[in-house]
Amino acid sequence: MIDLATWNLSIPEGAPPATIQTSQLVQGFKNQYFNAETGTVFFWAPVTGATTANAIYPRSELRETNSDGTLRNWLYPAADNKLAATLTVGQVPSTGKLVIGQIHAKDSTSPMVKLEYQYKTYSSTGNIVAKVRMRPDDAAGQVITIATGIKLNQPFSYLIHLNRAGLLTISGAGYQWSGTINSTWSNKPLYFKAGVYVQDNTGYVTEGGKVTFSMLDIDHNL
C-alpha cells in the first residue's frame, strides 16, 4: 500500500486543471486519471489534457504536501532527502517521453531534477534520463542517461537522493549517477513530484502516458 497522506494530485481536466487535495486522496479518490484502490497507484495523462499554469504539457502528477494538506517545501541542507519508487510504464505518447519523478523548485517554472522515461520505437525499449540543473541560474542543465533497455510493462525502480552536503544521487534500474549541486540552491525551497507528466500535447484522445507505481516513498531524515 502506498501512503498518499503527504501528496496532492494535479489531474489534466478543468480550467485551470483540478487539484485533488491530500484529504481526498486519503479517502480513496479515483477517476480515469488516477486510481489507488488496488494498493498500486495508476496514472493516466492524455496528450489532449488540460495543462497547468506555465506548462505546455498535461500531467497526472502528485506533489509533496504536509500531512495536513498544506504544501511542503524544504531546504536541502536541513535533512537527507529521498524519493524512491518502483513502477511500470504501460503507454507512452508519440514523442516517447514521460517525466516520472522530479525535484521541483518553489515559485520556479524550471525543476532542479526531471527524471524521464524515453521510449525508442526502433528498439522497443526505453532509457531513464535525468535532466539536472546544477545551479538555479543554469537554464540548459545536464542530460544524463542513467539506464537503458527498459521495456514497456517492465518493472523498474528509481531513487532521487539529495543529501545535506548537496550530493545528488540518481539511480534507476540498477545504475547510478552522482554529482554535487551548487550551494546557491541551499536557500531555494524544493519539493518532490511523481506520476505522469507527458512530454507531448498533440494527438488523439487515446494517446498519452500510463504508469503504475507499486512503491512510492518520500523520506526527509533529520
Helices and strands as residue ranges (DSSP letters): E 7-10, E 19-20, H 22-26, E 34-35, E 41-46, E 59-64, G 76-78, E 80-91, E 97-105, E 113-120, E 125-132, E 142-150, E 156-162, E 167-172, E 175-180, G 183-185, E 190-198, E 208-221
